[in-house]
Amino acid sequence: MVRSLSGRFYRVVRSPTPTLTDFYSPERQGRKVSLAATSDLLRSFRSVSVWDTLDGAARVARDYPKLGRYVAVIELPANVTALRFGAPGHWDIEAEPDELLKAVVEVVPIATVERG
């Protein structure tokens, strides 16, 4: 489901001071996508993953420590295009890394987030 979103979302980042690279899509990171990828998968590959809860992002950070040990709290501006894709609570958003970095309002260490 593609829709326009705004509001608070959560992104796993590597440090308490996020950088542009924390907001790169898999494509921008140089990763390769399968030639057999569906249109939804291609769109996801070009987007940035966020979660709609702090707990969801912290759970992913615990399950995949290489992604980072912090969660950036992002206040998305109005009318960001998003695709609900994958796990419950997961969204792929279409926005430039610099826009997302400017939208960070807080960074939370996952160690301070209770396991839900």
N, C-alpha and C positions, 0 to 999 in steps of 0.2 A: 504494500500500500504506500503510494507516494503522497505526501502532503506537505503543507507549509507549516513550520513550527516556530515557536519562540519560547523563551523561558529558560529554566535552569536544567542543565544536563551535566554529565560527568565523564571525564576522559582520563584514562590511566596515563601517567607521565613518569619520566625517569628521575626527576629531582624536584626539590621544593621550589626551584626557580625554572619553570618550563621555558623551552626554547621553541623556535619555529619547527624544528624537526619533530617535536612531540606531536605536532598536528599535521604531519604528512600522511597522505593516503598511501596504501600499499603500492600503488603505481608510482607515486613520487619517490617512494623509498627505493625504487629500482627492482621491486619484486616482479615476478612474471606470473601471468595468468594463463590458464589452460586455453588452448585454441578452441576447445569445445565448450567454453563457458557460455552460459545463458546470458541474455541481456540484463537480467537482474544481477547476476554475479559480476558482470562487467561494470555495471553502475556502482555496485558495492566496492569493487576494486579501486574505483576512482574517487571514492568518498572517504570520510573520516568517521570511524566508529565512536559512538558515544552511548552512554547508558542513561536511562531516565531515573535511576536512583543511585545514591551514594553506595548503598550496600551492593548493588549489582556490579558497579565498577570495582569496588574493593574485592569482591569475590573473584573477578577475572584477574586482578592483580595478584591475588594469592595463588590462583591456579596456574598462572603463567608469569612467574617472577621476572622473566627477561623483559616484559613490557614496562615494568617500573614498579616502584613501591609507594607511589603517591597518586592522588586523584585530584585533578584540576576541576574546580567547580566553574562552569561556564554559563554566563547569562547570554543566551543566543538572542540576537536582535530579531525583530519581526521578519517574517517571510523567508526564513531559511528553508530550502528544500530538503526534505528528509524522506528516507525510505526505511520502513520497518522491515528488517531482514535478519533472519537467524533466530537466536535465542530470545525468549521473552525479555522485554525491557531494553533490547538492543536496537539502536537506530544508526543508519548511515546518513551523514549529513554532507551536503555539497556547499563547502565554504572554503575560502582561501586560508592557509595557515596563519597569515598575519592578522586576519579578522578574528580568528579563534583565539590567538594569543592575546589580543587586545580585550577579548571578552572574558578572560579569566578573572574571577573575583576572589578566589580563595584556593589554596592548595592544602590538602589534607593527607597526612601520612596514613597509610592503610593500617598501621599498627594501632592507631587510635580509634578505628572503626570496629565496633563489636561485630562478631560473626552473627549473621542473621539466618 
